Amino acid sequence: MVVHLEYYDVDVVELEPLPPNLIAIEGLPDIGLVGVISSFHLIEKMHMKPVAYFKSVALPPIQSVKMGIIQEPMAAYSDGKLLIITSEVPVPTSLVKNLSRTIADWLYEKRVSSAVSINGYPTQRRIEIQKPEVVGVSNSEKGLEILKEKGIKPLEEGFLAGIFAELLSLLKDRNIDAYAIIAESFPTYPDPGAAASALEALSKLLDMKIDVQELLEKADEIRLNLKDLSAKATQNKMEAVPSMYR
């Protein structure tokens, strides 16, 4: 039975009932699309199916198409253990607060056991980094200790912004332990290498095996292409400089 729920300018359409105690993972568009790449990798590898989708007049008027049928671009997927929320379209800034509150309320009503956001943070020298560093943040002292026990380096200080920052705070108000896994990422390019590092940290946090080899192979290809592009750009710039200045 399809259930329509109305929240803060956002509708959640449930395609089937969800069991309690799922672990929620938020992977909405962010720096380097780290959360999105991680989410769809998990969805594919763990054969998850859509269990709900999100609609709002504030979202871009875009529909994805798969096998000739339209699919809602912002949806939740599950395999009975994990509940992944992700999107194939960007989230407008004007919708961040209402979408965050919608997700927090929905997760509370679905009685999830905990939540994890997967994100990237921009690093200008990313092209030189073979393996992106990952740091973690929690919304509770208990969560912080778990991060340390699992070997995930806590972010000592700084600022968080965006949906995942809102979610950490809102879920704390609802007594749900939540974490953010944040990986070094290209500022403007999709970064499967950062997603691989983030998923390796997630595997430690959740004590589950996640195969990231496919993402690592894509990462190597992207880094090589970017290095080649950078080298060509430098060469073109040098050729454009008059000889008297060389």
Secondary structure, DSSP 4 states (H G I P E B T S, - for coil): --EEEE-SS-EEEESS---SSPEEEEE-S-GGGHHHHHHHHHHHHTT-EEEEEEE-TTS-S--EEETTEEE-SEEEEESSSEEEEEESSPPPGGGHHHHHHHHHHHHHHTT-SEEEEEEEEE-TTGGG-SS--EEEEESSHHHHHHHHHTTPPBP-S----SHHHHHHHHHHHTT--EEEEEEEE-SSS--HHHHHHHHHHHHHHHT-----HHHHHHHHHHHHHHHHHHHHHHHHHHHHS-GGG-
